[in-house]
Amino acid sequence: MNVKISMLVIAFAVVASVGLSPSLVMNQSTSAVSHWCESQGKSSSWVEGCKNGWADHDNCRSYDHELSGDMVKGYKVGWSKGSCH
């Protein structure tokens, strides 16, 4: 009886970990996004746009067309890195 319960617990753990692993892999931490955008060597407005675009796409928000200059260029790059899920 204990063996059956143990096997059931292990099976549940495997199913749960397989179910959660894609979301854990896809989520980028805020610091990773900031580091990537900042490491591109662009202007501060480009970096801010990059972070915002990445965050908006990760959170399934719509593209913000009110941006201009370097900020919109960074936003587009960040948007391409993000992933709506």
DONU-830751 format. One record per residue (C-alpha): residue number from 1; x, y, z; residue in three letters. Coordinates in pm, whole numbers. Example, Ala and Ser with C-alpha at 12.3 -4.5 7.8 and 13.67 -1.06 7.14 Angstrom:
1, 1230, -450, 780, ala
2, 1367, -106, 714, ser
//
This chain:
1, 0, 0, 0, met
2, 281, 246, 91, asn
3, 455, 168, -238, val
4, 141, 262, -434, lys
5, 109, 591, -248, ile
6, 478, 667, -300, ser
7, 449, 594, -673, met
8, 140, 816, -695, leu
9, 323, 1103, -522, val
10, 622, 1064, -756, ile
11, 398, 1053, -1062, ala
12, 218, 1367, -947, phe
13, 550, 1547, -889, ala
14, 672, 1455, -1238, val
15, 350, 1572, -1404, val
16, 353, 1897, -1207, ala
17, 717, 1971, -1288, ser
18, 668, 1900, -1660, val
19, 362, 2123, -1660, gly
20, 540, 2412, -1491, leu
21, 878, 2393, -1661, ser
22, 786, 2577, -1985, pro
23, 653, 2877, -1793, ser
24, 964, 2884, -1575, leu
25, 1191, 2875, -1878, val
26, 997, 3140, -2070, met
27, 978, 3397, -1788, asn
28, 1266, 3640, -1797, gln
29, 1353, 3810, -1473, ser
30, 1339, 4188, -1466, thr
31, 1711, 4209, -1393, ser
32, 1792, 3988, -1695, ala
33, 1583, 4210, -1922, val
34, 1746, 4525, -1779, ser
35, 2093, 4379, -1818, his
36, 2033, 4271, -2178, trp
37, 1887, 4608, -2281, cys
38, 2161, 4804, -2102, glu
39, 2438, 4587, -2250, ser
40, 2346, 4700, -2602, gln
41, 2533, 5028, -2552, gly
42, 2247, 5250, -2665, lys
43, 2108, 5576, -2525, ser
44, 1911, 5582, -2199, ser
45, 1584, 5645, -2386, ser
46, 1656, 5343, -2612, trp
47, 1723, 5126, -2305, val
48, 1401, 5246, -2140, glu
49, 1205, 5172, -2458, gly
50, 1366, 4827, -2478, cys
51, 1265, 4741, -2121, lys
52, 910, 4871, -2174, asn
53, 864, 4686, -2503, gly
54, 990, 4359, -2355, trp
55, 764, 4396, -2048, ala
56, 459, 4489, -2258, asp
57, 501, 4187, -2485, his
58, 566, 3953, -2190, asp
59, 244, 4079, -2028, asn
60, 43, 4064, -2354, cys
61, -16, 4438, -2367, arg
62, -64, 4617, -2697, ser
63, 215, 4800, -2877, tyr
64, 248, 5166, -2772, asp
65, 257, 5378, -3088, his
66, 298, 5710, -2904, glu
67, 675, 5669, -2868, leu
68, 930, 5849, -3084, ser
69, 1303, 5858, -3158, gly
70, 1539, 5622, -2980, asp
71, 1267, 5510, -2740, met
72, 1053, 5360, -3019, val
73, 1360, 5190, -3169, lys
74, 1439, 5032, -2833, gly
75, 1075, 4945, -2778, tyr
76, 1063, 4751, -3105, lys
77, 1376, 4554, -3014, val
78, 1243, 4480, -2665, gly
79, 906, 4380, -2811, trp
80, 1079, 4128, -3038, ser
81, 1256, 3976, -2735, lys
82, 939, 3948, -2525, gly
83, 688, 3667, -2552, ser
84, 318, 3689, -2474, cys
85, 207, 3390, -2270, his
//
